[in-house]
């Protein structure tokens, strides 16, 4: 399958029951598989290998054997190879987009193609940073040449989620590889195929063993990966609950972790904001096109009293105009929720919000197509009138549900925004410079934007405070801090 395969079903069949270990697509040791069904139609996309401790052992052993030689490849050359992976995935972006749309239900035009289109960027960004793995010289003693060097950690374990699986994987593996580590990834149960195809493509460029990918359940496959004695670092994106399990397991081995966890990101809209821009920002910020399945989803919108009603009306009109439908249909704006479990969780939150006294403004319309009748579609909901201690306001839903709340003063809005266990992202919408800067400084979040709502960008530090995570990603510093160790060397010349 050297040419791009634009039929995602054929591509899934090619990847069925396989993992990528030691440079090859191989069947899982136990032969066990699990079904991956299209959340739009219920059809079987393919059976994925249910990796377990035996597969972890094989992948880590291959990664450990390959790492020493990989670390000896000059850093810029490693970077060139990683950038080359970027070129190859870019040539295959349309097939990757189709496959990720089929397995996750993310609409092709508005989401899946966007993810596949920016994937190469992460490889190219880190691919150019090989020569930045520099140390320092230290003026410790004139008779002693004192320096630091950056060394790879060894084998890195990466555990990834399903919402933007290829991109979030790339932001972990590209820096880990350029820094001279080998990597074993555990993909998410809901989205094992597109990332496996990325691995297969990378295998044409990287030496065998340097990059491996397993699929399987969290405790049965992710658990042994974290616990494996030869894994020296875990980088994880997922839920707070699982993040804590991983942090505890890593503590047993005293290995470092990077955790990118949940969010409940506030959006503050002042009376003086440009209404049209704020509404457009609410649409992109809430990721309505991804059914709100984003850690940074603007799921709490604090809107000042003078603009509140117009904001809600305009937001609802815009979401109403978006089309829910088959993820692979070019005209679809909004696809499905990823899994039955998430679907039930999201619907339970909507029911809770209603019980708590909120008004649920349901937007858009269910798809009419009969073949989508069993699809995991949830109409986007804009809640108004919820009490501030509502579960819908406080907890991460990871679905197309946002709560709009009215406020009077900027101080009220800031206090409400910061009254959360999370601290991933936040936005402020205002024309007043002082309010913007004051808010940006005082909002408790790792990523604050004024009058815009961009997603994570290579080169900009990304990660949360409070329970949203530990450690930042997507920058040069992230590569140095998370994927290398610093060694001090003193040469006595006296
Ligand atoms: P979500 O709710 O988004 O599915 P999870 O945190 O459960 O979030 O999943 C994110 C990733 O963590 C997935 O790849 C999942 O398989 C993995 N995972 C879940 N439980 C564990 C665990 N106990 N140990 C290691 N990995 C796990």
Boltz pocket constraint, residues with backbone or C-beta under 6 A from the ligand:
constraints:
  - pocket:
      binder: B
      contacts: [[A, 159], [A, 160], [A, 161], [A, 162], [A, 186], [A, 187], [A, 188], [A, 189], [A, 216], [A, 217], [A, 218], [A, 219], [A, 221], [A, 222], [A, 223], [A, 226], [A, 237], [A, 238], [A, 239], [A, 240], [A, 241], [A, 242], [A, 243], [A, 245], [A, 246]]
      max_distance: 6.0
